[in-house]
Amino acid sequence: MRSTYRSTPAALRDALRHVIERGGASSLRALHAGAPSPVALAGSDGTAQAARIRRQLERLDALPRDLLVVAYAPRDIVCVCGSPCCAGRYANPEWKDALNAVLVHVEPLLSGHMANYRLRSTLAANALTRTKETAVAIAARCGVNRMTVAEHARIIEAALMGSPRQAGPFDQALSRVDELLRGAGIVASKEEEAEAA
Protein backbone atom coordinates (compact mmCIF):
# COMPACT_ATOMS: atom_id res chain seq x y z
CA MET A 1 0.00 0.00 0.00
CA ARG A 2 1.27 3.43 -0.85
CA SER A 3 1.52 5.77 2.10
CA THR A 4 0.84 8.84 -0.05
CA TYR A 5 0.45 9.65 -3.72
CA ARG A 6 2.30 12.41 -5.50
CA SER A 7 -0.74 13.51 -7.48
CA THR A 8 -4.50 13.35 -7.32
CA PRO A 9 -4.89 11.89 -10.83
CA ALA A 10 -2.60 8.96 -9.90
CA ALA A 11 -4.65 8.26 -6.77
CA LEU A 12 -7.93 8.41 -8.69
CA ARG A 13 -6.63 6.13 -11.48
CA ASP A 14 -5.45 3.52 -8.96
CA ALA A 15 -8.67 3.57 -6.94
CA LEU A 16 -10.97 3.43 -9.97
CA ARG A 17 -8.88 0.69 -11.58
CA HIS A 18 -8.61 -1.38 -8.37
CA VAL A 19 -12.22 -2.60 -8.32
CA ILE A 20 -12.02 -3.53 -11.99
CA GLU A 21 -8.77 -5.48 -11.65
CA ARG A 22 -9.95 -7.25 -8.54
CA GLY A 23 -13.16 -8.26 -10.32
CA GLY A 24 -15.47 -6.42 -7.93
CA ALA A 25 -17.52 -4.76 -10.67
CA SER A 26 -18.95 -8.06 -11.86
CA SER A 27 -20.63 -11.06 -10.32
CA LEU A 28 -18.44 -13.17 -12.59
CA ARG A 29 -15.35 -12.46 -10.54
CA ALA A 30 -13.64 -15.75 -11.33
CA LEU A 31 -13.79 -15.04 -15.05
CA HIS A 32 -12.38 -11.53 -14.71
CA ALA A 33 -9.62 -12.13 -12.18
CA GLY A 34 -6.74 -11.55 -14.59
CA ALA A 35 -3.29 -10.56 -13.39
CA PRO A 36 -3.20 -7.05 -11.90
CA SER A 37 -0.96 -4.43 -13.44
CA PRO A 38 2.40 -3.92 -11.71
CA VAL A 39 1.47 -0.44 -10.45
CA ALA A 40 -1.91 -1.46 -9.08
CA LEU A 41 -2.94 -1.46 -5.47
CA ALA A 42 -2.71 -5.02 -4.17
CA GLY A 43 -4.18 -7.12 -1.38
CA SER A 44 -6.34 -5.99 1.49
CA ASP A 45 -4.13 -2.93 2.06
CA GLY A 46 -4.74 -1.93 -1.55
CA THR A 47 -8.45 -2.43 -1.12
CA ALA A 48 -8.41 -0.26 2.00
CA GLN A 49 -6.46 2.47 0.20
CA ALA A 50 -8.85 2.34 -2.79
CA ALA A 51 -11.78 2.61 -0.37
CA ARG A 52 -10.22 5.67 1.31
CA ILE A 53 -9.80 7.36 -2.07
CA ARG A 54 -13.31 6.40 -3.23
CA ARG A 55 -14.73 7.71 0.07
CA GLN A 56 -13.34 11.15 -0.71
CA LEU A 57 -14.63 10.92 -4.29
CA GLU A 58 -18.11 10.05 -2.98
CA ARG A 59 -18.15 13.29 -0.99
CA LEU A 60 -18.50 15.22 -4.26
CA ASP A 61 -21.83 15.98 -5.89
CA ALA A 62 -22.95 13.68 -8.70
CA LEU A 63 -21.78 15.70 -11.73
CA PRO A 64 -18.25 16.45 -10.45
CA ARG A 65 -17.85 12.81 -9.45
CA ASP A 66 -19.06 11.65 -12.88
CA LEU A 67 -16.62 14.00 -14.63
CA LEU A 68 -13.72 12.51 -12.66
CA VAL A 69 -14.86 8.93 -13.27
CA VAL A 70 -14.99 9.53 -17.04
CA ALA A 71 -11.55 11.15 -16.92
CA TYR A 72 -9.74 8.59 -14.76
CA ALA A 73 -11.57 5.24 -14.74
CA PRO A 74 -10.75 2.61 -17.37
CA ARG A 75 -13.20 2.62 -20.30
CA ASP A 76 -13.08 -1.12 -20.79
CA ILE A 77 -12.73 -4.21 -18.66
CA VAL A 78 -10.53 -6.99 -20.00
CA CYS A 79 -12.34 -10.32 -20.15
CA VAL A 80 -10.21 -13.43 -19.77
CA CYS A 81 -12.97 -16.00 -20.20
CA GLY A 82 -11.50 -17.25 -23.49
CA SER A 83 -14.93 -17.95 -24.95
CA PRO A 84 -15.05 -17.89 -28.77
CA CYS A 85 -17.93 -15.39 -28.66
CA CYS A 86 -16.02 -13.00 -26.41
CA ALA A 87 -14.40 -9.87 -27.82
CA GLY A 88 -11.83 -9.87 -25.01
CA ARG A 89 -13.16 -6.71 -23.40
CA TYR A 90 -16.42 -5.01 -22.52
CA ALA A 91 -17.48 -1.56 -21.39
CA ASN A 92 -16.83 -0.62 -17.77
CA PRO A 93 -20.35 -0.07 -16.37
CA GLU A 94 -19.20 2.61 -13.91
CA TRP A 95 -17.50 4.59 -16.71
CA LYS A 96 -20.45 4.19 -19.06
CA ASP A 97 -22.98 5.33 -16.42
CA ALA A 98 -20.82 8.36 -15.59
CA LEU A 99 -20.53 9.29 -19.28
CA ASN A 100 -24.32 9.04 -19.69
CA ALA A 101 -24.79 11.37 -16.71
CA VAL A 102 -22.34 13.87 -18.23
CA LEU A 103 -24.24 13.72 -21.54
CA VAL A 104 -27.50 14.48 -19.72
CA HIS A 105 -25.76 17.56 -18.28
CA VAL A 106 -24.65 18.89 -21.70
CA GLU A 107 -27.82 17.92 -23.58
CA PRO A 108 -29.70 21.20 -22.93
CA LEU A 109 -26.76 23.15 -24.35
CA LEU A 110 -27.14 21.29 -27.64
CA SER A 111 -30.92 21.60 -27.89
CA GLY A 112 -30.94 23.30 -31.30
CA HIS A 113 -28.43 20.89 -32.82
CA MET A 114 -28.63 17.49 -34.45
CA ALA A 115 -29.02 14.69 -31.89
CA ASN A 116 -26.19 12.19 -32.32
CA TYR A 117 -25.38 10.14 -29.22
CA ARG A 118 -22.21 8.67 -30.69
CA LEU A 119 -20.84 12.10 -31.59
CA ARG A 120 -21.68 13.65 -28.23
CA SER A 121 -20.28 10.73 -26.23
CA THR A 122 -17.07 10.72 -28.28
CA LEU A 123 -16.57 14.46 -27.84
CA ALA A 124 -17.32 14.42 -24.10
CA ALA A 125 -15.01 11.44 -23.50
CA ASN A 126 -12.24 12.99 -25.60
CA ALA A 127 -12.52 16.31 -23.76
CA LEU A 128 -12.38 14.73 -20.30
CA THR A 129 -9.59 12.26 -21.10
CA ARG A 130 -7.71 14.90 -23.11
CA THR A 131 -7.66 12.61 -26.13
CA LYS A 132 -6.63 14.36 -29.34
CA GLU A 133 -8.55 13.26 -32.41
CA THR A 134 -9.15 15.22 -35.60
CA ALA A 135 -12.58 16.53 -36.47
CA VAL A 136 -12.31 14.71 -39.80
CA ALA A 137 -11.73 11.34 -38.08
CA ILE A 138 -14.62 11.85 -35.68
CA ALA A 139 -16.88 13.03 -38.51
CA ALA A 140 -16.11 9.93 -40.56
CA ARG A 141 -16.73 7.61 -37.61
CA CYS A 142 -19.97 9.32 -36.55
CA GLY A 143 -21.34 10.01 -40.03
CA VAL A 144 -21.53 13.80 -39.73
CA ASN A 145 -19.90 16.85 -41.30
CA ARG A 146 -16.61 18.02 -39.77
CA MET A 147 -18.15 21.46 -39.16
CA THR A 148 -20.83 19.79 -37.02
CA VAL A 149 -18.07 18.08 -35.05
CA ALA A 150 -16.26 21.39 -34.54
CA GLU A 151 -19.41 23.18 -33.38
CA HIS A 152 -20.42 20.40 -30.97
CA ALA A 153 -16.83 20.13 -29.66
CA ARG A 154 -16.72 23.85 -28.93
CA ILE A 155 -19.96 23.71 -26.93
CA ILE A 156 -19.14 20.51 -25.04
CA GLU A 157 -15.57 21.51 -24.19
CA ALA A 158 -16.70 24.92 -22.95
CA ALA A 159 -19.40 23.30 -20.81
CA LEU A 160 -17.09 20.71 -19.25
CA MET A 161 -13.60 22.19 -19.34
CA GLY A 162 -14.31 25.91 -19.13
CA SER A 163 -12.16 28.51 -20.84
CA PRO A 164 -8.61 29.82 -20.35
CA ARG A 165 -10.02 32.60 -18.18
CA GLN A 166 -12.55 30.59 -16.18
CA ALA A 167 -12.27 27.11 -14.71
CA GLY A 168 -14.95 24.69 -15.85
CA PRO A 169 -16.77 22.01 -13.86
CA PHE A 170 -13.99 19.47 -14.47
CA ASP A 171 -11.26 21.75 -13.09
CA GLN A 172 -13.45 22.63 -10.13
CA ALA A 173 -14.12 18.93 -9.43
CA LEU A 174 -10.43 18.06 -9.66
CA SER A 175 -9.53 20.94 -7.37
CA ARG A 176 -12.15 19.89 -4.80
CA VAL A 177 -11.15 16.22 -4.76
CA ASP A 178 -7.49 17.30 -4.56
CA GLU A 179 -8.34 19.30 -1.42
CA LEU A 180 -10.15 16.31 0.07
CA LEU A 181 -7.37 13.81 -0.72
CA ARG A 182 -4.65 16.11 0.59
CA GLY A 183 -6.71 16.79 3.72
CA ALA A 184 -7.09 13.04 4.31
CA GLY A 185 -3.34 12.50 3.87
CA ILE A 186 -3.77 10.33 0.77
CA VAL A 187 -2.02 12.76 -1.58
CA ALA A 188 1.18 14.45 -0.41
CA SER A 189 0.72 18.05 0.66
CA LYS A 190 2.40 20.87 -1.26
CA GLU A 191 5.02 21.16 1.51
CA GLU A 192 5.81 17.41 1.38
CA GLU A 193 6.16 17.62 -2.41
CA ALA A 194 8.61 20.53 -2.06
CA GLU A 195 10.66 18.61 0.52
CA ALA A 196 10.79 15.50 -1.69
CA ALA A 197 12.01 17.52 -4.69
C-alpha positions as CSV (number, residue, x, y, z in Angstrom):
1,M,0.0,0.0,0.0
2,R,1.3,3.4,-0.8
3,S,1.5,5.8,2.1
4,T,0.8,8.8,-0.1
5,Y,0.4,9.7,-3.7
6,R,2.3,12.4,-5.5
7,S,-0.7,13.5,-7.5
8,T,-4.5,13.4,-7.3
9,P,-4.9,11.9,-10.8
10,A,-2.6,9.0,-9.9
11,A,-4.6,8.3,-6.8
12,L,-7.9,8.4,-8.7
13,R,-6.6,6.1,-11.5
14,D,-5.4,3.5,-9.0
15,A,-8.7,3.6,-6.9
16,L,-11.0,3.4,-10.0
17,R,-8.9,0.7,-11.6
18,H,-8.6,-1.4,-8.4
19,V,-12.2,-2.6,-8.3
20,I,-12.0,-3.5,-12.0
21,E,-8.8,-5.5,-11.7
22,R,-10.0,-7.2,-8.5
23,G,-13.2,-8.3,-10.3
24,G,-15.5,-6.4,-7.9
25,A,-17.5,-4.8,-10.7
26,S,-19.0,-8.1,-11.9
27,S,-20.6,-11.1,-10.3
28,L,-18.4,-13.2,-12.6
29,R,-15.3,-12.5,-10.5
30,A,-13.6,-15.7,-11.3
31,L,-13.8,-15.0,-15.1
32,H,-12.4,-11.5,-14.7
33,A,-9.6,-12.1,-12.2
34,G,-6.7,-11.6,-14.6
35,A,-3.3,-10.6,-13.4
36,P,-3.2,-7.0,-11.9
37,S,-1.0,-4.4,-13.4
38,P,2.4,-3.9,-11.7
39,V,1.5,-0.4,-10.4
40,A,-1.9,-1.5,-9.1
41,L,-2.9,-1.5,-5.5
42,A,-2.7,-5.0,-4.2
43,G,-4.2,-7.1,-1.4
44,S,-6.3,-6.0,1.5
45,D,-4.1,-2.9,2.1
46,G,-4.7,-1.9,-1.5
47,T,-8.5,-2.4,-1.1
48,A,-8.4,-0.3,2.0
49,Q,-6.5,2.5,0.2
50,A,-8.9,2.3,-2.8
51,A,-11.8,2.6,-0.4
52,R,-10.2,5.7,1.3
53,I,-9.8,7.4,-2.1
54,R,-13.3,6.4,-3.2
55,R,-14.7,7.7,0.1
56,Q,-13.3,11.2,-0.7
57,L,-14.6,10.9,-4.3
58,E,-18.1,10.1,-3.0
59,R,-18.2,13.3,-1.0
60,L,-18.5,15.2,-4.3
61,D,-21.8,16.0,-5.9
62,A,-23.0,13.7,-8.7
63,L,-21.8,15.7,-11.7
64,P,-18.2,16.5,-10.4
65,R,-17.9,12.8,-9.5
66,D,-19.1,11.6,-12.9
67,L,-16.6,14.0,-14.6
68,L,-13.7,12.5,-12.7
69,V,-14.9,8.9,-13.3
70,V,-15.0,9.5,-17.0
71,A,-11.5,11.2,-16.9
72,Y,-9.7,8.6,-14.8
73,A,-11.6,5.2,-14.7
74,P,-10.8,2.6,-17.4
75,R,-13.2,2.6,-20.3
76,D,-13.1,-1.1,-20.8
77,I,-12.7,-4.2,-18.7
78,V,-10.5,-7.0,-20.0
79,C,-12.3,-10.3,-20.2
80,V,-10.2,-13.4,-19.8
81,C,-13.0,-16.0,-20.2
82,G,-11.5,-17.2,-23.5
83,S,-14.9,-17.9,-24.9
84,P,-15.1,-17.9,-28.8
85,C,-17.9,-15.4,-28.7
86,C,-16.0,-13.0,-26.4
87,A,-14.4,-9.9,-27.8
88,G,-11.8,-9.9,-25.0
89,R,-13.2,-6.7,-23.4
90,Y,-16.4,-5.0,-22.5
91,A,-17.5,-1.6,-21.4
92,N,-16.8,-0.6,-17.8
93,P,-20.4,-0.1,-16.4
94,E,-19.2,2.6,-13.9
95,W,-17.5,4.6,-16.7
96,K,-20.5,4.2,-19.1
97,D,-23.0,5.3,-16.4
98,A,-20.8,8.4,-15.6
99,L,-20.5,9.3,-19.3
100,N,-24.3,9.0,-19.7
101,A,-24.8,11.4,-16.7
102,V,-22.3,13.9,-18.2
103,L,-24.2,13.7,-21.5
104,V,-27.5,14.5,-19.7
105,H,-25.8,17.6,-18.3
106,V,-24.7,18.9,-21.7
107,E,-27.8,17.9,-23.6
108,P,-29.7,21.2,-22.9
109,L,-26.8,23.1,-24.4
110,L,-27.1,21.3,-27.6
111,S,-30.9,21.6,-27.9
112,G,-30.9,23.3,-31.3
113,H,-28.4,20.9,-32.8
114,M,-28.6,17.5,-34.4
115,A,-29.0,14.7,-31.9
116,N,-26.2,12.2,-32.3
117,Y,-25.4,10.1,-29.2
118,R,-22.2,8.7,-30.7
119,L,-20.8,12.1,-31.6
120,R,-21.7,13.7,-28.2
121,S,-20.3,10.7,-26.2
122,T,-17.1,10.7,-28.3
123,L,-16.6,14.5,-27.8
124,A,-17.3,14.4,-24.1
125,A,-15.0,11.4,-23.5
126,N,-12.2,13.0,-25.6
127,A,-12.5,16.3,-23.8
128,L,-12.4,14.7,-20.3
129,T,-9.6,12.3,-21.1
130,R,-7.7,14.9,-23.1
131,T,-7.7,12.6,-26.1
132,K,-6.6,14.4,-29.3
133,E,-8.5,13.3,-32.4
134,T,-9.1,15.2,-35.6
135,A,-12.6,16.5,-36.5
136,V,-12.3,14.7,-39.8
137,A,-11.7,11.3,-38.1
138,I,-14.6,11.9,-35.7
139,A,-16.9,13.0,-38.5
140,A,-16.1,9.9,-40.6
141,R,-16.7,7.6,-37.6
142,C,-20.0,9.3,-36.6
143,G,-21.3,10.0,-40.0
144,V,-21.5,13.8,-39.7
145,N,-19.9,16.8,-41.3
146,R,-16.6,18.0,-39.8
147,M,-18.2,21.5,-39.2
148,T,-20.8,19.8,-37.0
149,V,-18.1,18.1,-35.1
150,A,-16.3,21.4,-34.5
151,E,-19.4,23.2,-33.4
152,H,-20.4,20.4,-31.0
153,A,-16.8,20.1,-29.7
154,R,-16.7,23.8,-28.9
155,I,-20.0,23.7,-26.9
156,I,-19.1,20.5,-25.0
157,E,-15.6,21.5,-24.2
158,A,-16.7,24.9,-22.9
159,A,-19.4,23.3,-20.8
160,L,-17.1,20.7,-19.3
161,M,-13.6,22.2,-19.3
162,G,-14.3,25.9,-19.1
163,S,-12.2,28.5,-20.8
164,P,-8.6,29.8,-20.3
165,R,-10.0,32.6,-18.2
166,Q,-12.5,30.6,-16.2
167,A,-12.3,27.1,-14.7
168,G,-14.9,24.7,-15.9
169,P,-16.8,22.0,-13.9
170,F,-14.0,19.5,-14.5
171,D,-11.3,21.7,-13.1
172,Q,-13.5,22.6,-10.1
173,A,-14.1,18.9,-9.4
174,L,-10.4,18.1,-9.7
175,S,-9.5,20.9,-7.4
176,R,-12.2,19.9,-4.8
177,V,-11.1,16.2,-4.8
178,D,-7.5,17.3,-4.6
179,E,-8.3,19.3,-1.4
180,L,-10.1,16.3,0.1
181,L,-7.4,13.8,-0.7
182,R,-4.7,16.1,0.6
183,G,-6.7,16.8,3.7
184,A,-7.1,13.0,4.3
185,G,-3.3,12.5,3.9
186,I,-3.8,10.3,0.8
187,V,-2.0,12.8,-1.6
188,A,1.2,14.5,-0.4
189,S,0.7,18.1,0.7
190,K,2.4,20.9,-1.3
191,E,5.0,21.2,1.5
192,E,5.8,17.4,1.4
193,E,6.2,17.6,-2.4
194,A,8.6,20.5,-2.1
195,E,10.7,18.6,0.5
196,A,10.8,15.5,-1.7
197,A,12.0,17.5,-4.7
